[in-house]
Amino acid sequence: MPKELEEIWIEVFNYINTIVDLLKPTKTIVLALDGVAPRCKMNNQRSRRFRSAQDYKEFLKQFYGYTDLADSQENFKNNSISPGTKFMSQLNEMIHFFLLKKIEEDNYWKRLSIVFTGSDTPGEGEHKIMEYIRANNHQFHPDDTHCLYGADADLIMLGLTLPLKNICIIREEYVHTSDKVQIMSSRKEKEINFELIYLSILRECFDL
């Protein structure tokens, strides 16, 4: 396995641990990766990713001055994070391995119910989580607290449709900046700040 991929898997494992340690769930963890989206969404994603890849190549050419050196600096591409790619297939396997190892070795994880749906299951991750919550809503206590993690803004609107009283969303604090290099390296250089969105309060604001 290339060293670069090993570093990515370690980063993924550490990040999952960070979220779990921060939230300290007591009953269930549902981990869902994006699978194949409906055709219209897939066409939109494909055009956006092709354009992103071309823009990144142009950025490298301008940054390094000429094509040969720019090509030598291209390594892992974000477009690999797409359902159906070899990277996503490996990611499914590595997260499955990680979860089994945590359940086997960590007493805290042993007490939890773990649900994992990978990129080989159709549907976007947030929609798969919504389906799970609706299908198992009868098992939840009315006073249970539910926390969703995700950066997509549509997660807020989807969360508002759920029949849950205590629900919030946690996500990384996003700082607007035009410095691409800073965006790519900020996670390694400084501590990650998170923000909470309480959907119950948001519902009250809409009512008002």
Contacts in CASP RR format, 6 or more apart in sequence:
PFRMAT RR
TARGET T0000
AUTHOR 0000-0000-0000
METHOD contacts of the structure
MODEL  1
MPKELEEIWIEVFNYINTIVDLLKPTKTIVLALDGVAPRCKMNNQRSRRF
RSAQDYKEFLKQFYGYTDLADSQENFKNNSISPGTKFMSQLNEMIHFFLL
KKIEEDNYWKRLSIVFTGSDTPGEGEHKIMEYIRANNHQFHPDDTHCLYG
ADADLIMLGLTLPLKNICIIREEYVHTSDKVQIMSSRKEKEINFELIYLS
ILRECFDL
4 75 0 8 1.000
4 76 0 8 1.000
5 76 0 8 1.000
5 90 0 8 1.000
8 76 0 8 1.000
9 94 0 8 1.000
12 91 0 8 1.000
12 94 0 8 1.000
12 95 0 8 1.000
12 98 0 8 1.000
13 98 0 8 1.000
16 31 0 8 1.000
16 95 0 8 1.000
16 98 0 8 1.000
18 192 0 8 1.000
19 149 0 8 1.000
19 170 0 8 1.000
20 29 0 8 1.000
22 170 0 8 1.000
22 194 0 8 1.000
23 147 0 8 1.000
23 149 0 8 1.000
23 170 0 8 1.000
25 112 0 8 1.000
25 147 0 8 1.000
26 111 0 8 1.000
26 112 0 8 1.000
27 112 0 8 1.000
27 113 0 8 1.000
27 144 0 8 1.000
28 112 0 8 1.000
28 113 0 8 1.000
28 114 0 8 1.000
28 115 0 8 1.000
29 112 0 8 1.000
29 113 0 8 1.000
29 114 0 8 1.000
29 115 0 8 1.000
30 115 0 8 1.000
30 116 0 8 1.000
30 117 0 8 1.000
30 129 0 8 1.000
30 132 0 8 1.000
31 95 0 8 1.000
31 99 0 8 1.000
31 114 0 8 1.000
31 115 0 8 1.000
31 116 0 8 1.000
31 117 0 8 1.000
32 116 0 8 1.000
32 117 0 8 1.000
32 118 0 8 1.000
32 125 0 8 1.000
32 126 0 8 1.000
32 128 0 8 1.000
32 129 0 8 1.000
32 132 0 8 1.000
33 88 0 8 1.000
33 91 0 8 1.000
33 92 0 8 1.000
33 95 0 8 1.000
33 117 0 8 1.000
33 118 0 8 1.000
33 119 0 8 1.000
33 125 0 8 1.000
34 83 0 8 1.000
34 119 0 8 1.000
34 123 0 8 1.000
34 124 0 8 1.000
34 125 0 8 1.000
35 83 0 8 1.000
35 118 0 8 1.000
35 119 0 8 1.000
35 120 0 8 1.000
35 121 0 8 1.000
35 122 0 8 1.000
35 123 0 8 1.000
35 124 0 8 1.000
35 125 0 8 1.000
36 42 0 8 1.000
36 83 0 8 1.000
36 84 0 8 1.000
36 119 0 8 1.000
36 122 0 8 1.000
36 123 0 8 1.000
37 45 0 8 1.000
37 83 0 8 1.000
37 122 0 8 1.000
37 123 0 8 1.000
37 124 0 8 1.000
38 123 0 8 1.000
41 124 0 8 1.000
45 82 0 8 1.000
49 79 0 8 1.000
49 82 0 8 1.000
52 78 0 8 1.000
52 79 0 8 1.000
53 77 0 8 1.000
53 79 0 8 1.000
56 77 0 8 1.000
57 70 0 8 1.000
57 74 0 8 1.000
59 180 0 8 1.000
60 70 0 8 1.000
60 71 0 8 1.000
60 73 0 8 1.000
60 74 0 8 1.000
61 67 0 8 1.000
61 70 0 8 1.000
63 70 0 8 1.000
64 70 0 8 1.000
64 73 0 8 1.000
80 86 0 8 1.000
80 87 0 8 1.000
80 88 0 8 1.000
81 87 0 8 1.000
81 88 0 8 1.000
82 88 0 8 1.000
83 119 0 8 1.000
84 119 0 8 1.000
88 119 0 8 1.000
89 119 0 8 1.000
89 120 0 8 1.000
91 119 0 8 1.000
92 118 0 8 1.000
92 119 0 8 1.000
92 120 0 8 1.000
95 116 0 8 1.000
95 118 0 8 1.000
96 116 0 8 1.000
99 114 0 8 1.000
99 116 0 8 1.000
102 109 0 8 1.000
103 109 0 8 1.000
103 110 0 8 1.000
103 114 0 8 1.000
115 132 0 8 1.000
117 125 0 8 1.000
117 128 0 8 1.000
121 128 0 8 1.000
126 148 0 8 1.000
126 150 0 8 1.000
126 152 0 8 1.000
126 154 0 8 1.000
126 155 0 8 1.000
126 158 0 8 1.000
127 158 0 8 1.000
129 148 0 8 1.000
130 158 0 8 1.000
130 159 0 8 1.000
130 161 0 8 1.000
130 162 0 8 1.000
133 146 0 8 1.000
133 162 0 8 1.000
133 164 0 8 1.000
134 162 0 8 1.000
134 163 0 8 1.000
137 163 0 8 1.000
137 164 0 8 1.000
140 146 0 8 1.000
140 164 0 8 1.000
142 165 0 8 1.000
143 165 0 8 1.000
143 166 0 8 1.000
144 164 0 8 1.000
144 166 0 8 1.000
145 166 0 8 1.000
145 167 0 8 1.000
145 168 0 8 1.000
146 162 0 8 1.000
146 164 0 8 1.000
146 166 0 8 1.000
146 167 0 8 1.000
146 168 0 8 1.000
147 167 0 8 1.000
147 168 0 8 1.000
147 169 0 8 1.000
147 170 0 8 1.000
148 155 0 8 1.000
148 159 0 8 1.000
148 167 0 8 1.000
148 168 0 8 1.000
148 169 0 8 1.000
148 170 0 8 1.000
149 169 0 8 1.000
149 170 0 8 1.000
149 171 0 8 1.000
150 169 0 8 1.000
150 170 0 8 1.000
150 171 0 8 1.000
151 171 0 8 1.000
151 172 0 8 1.000
151 174 0 8 1.000
155 169 0 8 1.000
156 169 0 8 1.000
156 197 0 8 1.000
156 199 0 8 1.000
156 202 0 8 1.000
159 167 0 8 1.000
159 169 0 8 1.000
159 199 0 8 1.000
160 199 0 8 1.000
160 202 0 8 1.000
160 203 0 8 1.000
165 200 0 8 1.000
166 200 0 8 1.000
167 199 0 8 1.000
167 200 0 8 1.000
168 196 0 8 1.000
168 197 0 8 1.000
168 198 0 8 1.000
168 199 0 8 1.000
168 200 0 8 1.000
169 196 0 8 1.000
169 197 0 8 1.000
169 199 0 8 1.000
170 194 0 8 1.000
170 195 0 8 1.000
170 196 0 8 1.000
170 197 0 8 1.000
171 194 0 8 1.000
171 195 0 8 1.000
171 197 0 8 1.000
172 192 0 8 1.000
172 193 0 8 1.000
172 194 0 8 1.000
172 195 0 8 1.000
173 192 0 8 1.000
173 193 0 8 1.000
173 194 0 8 1.000
173 195 0 8 1.000
175 186 0 8 1.000
177 183 0 8 1.000
END
